[in-house]
Amino acid sequence: MNALLDPIRQIAALGGPVVLLLLAVSIVTLAVILYKIWQFSAAGVGRHTALGEAVAAWDAGERAGARAALARSQSYLAPVVDMAFTSGPKDVQRLAAEAETRFADLETGFRLLDSVAQLAPLLGLFGTVLGMIEAFQSLQEAGAQVDPSILAGGIWVALLTTAVGLAVAMPTALVLSWLEGRMDAERVTAERALAAILHPRGDRGAATVPAAAAQDA
C-alpha cells in the first residue's frame, strides 16, 4: 500500500495545493464512474433481448406472446413498455415523459463528469502559472548569480500540475463520451419500441383485410 501512496505523496509535495485538489477531484470522479457503471449494469442498460421480443410480438399482433416475453425482461424500460401495452396513441407524450424520467435518473452525474473534464485542465494550468510565478521570483532573488537549474527545476515542477490536470480530464472525457453514447442508443431503443407498440403493423394488416374485401364486393 505504501508503495502506491509514496508516488502520490511525492507528486502532491511537488505540485502543492492544486495537485492535492486535483487528486481529490480524481477520487470523487472515479467513485462517480464506478457508480454509473454499476447503475447501468443493475438497470440492464443495453440488455433488451426479452424486451425486443415483447415489442416484436406486439407489433405482429401476438398480444399474449408479447406479455409473456415482457414478464421475462429485466430492463428498466419494461414498466414503460407495460404502460404502452395498455395505452393508446393519445398517451404518447405521457409515455415519452415516463421514459425520459428513467433516462434522467441514469444520466445523474453526467454534469459532474463534464465539469471535471472541462475544469481539470484549467486547474492544472492555474497551478502551472502559480509555479512559473514562483520560479521567476526565485530567479529574481538570485540576482546576478543566476543558476539555470533553479529556473529549470521551477518550470518542470510548475508543468507537473498541467500534466496532472490532463491526466484527470482525458479519461473522464472518454468515459463520459462512452456513457452518453450508451444513453443515445437507449433513447433510440425506447422510441422505436413505443412507436411499434402504439402503431403495430399487426393492427394495420388486420384493418386492410375488410377494406380489400369491400373492394372485391
Helices and strands as residue ranges (DSSP letters): H 2-15, H 17-43, H 49-59, H 63-72, H 78-85, G 89-91, H 92-106, H 110-142, H 148-198, H 201-216
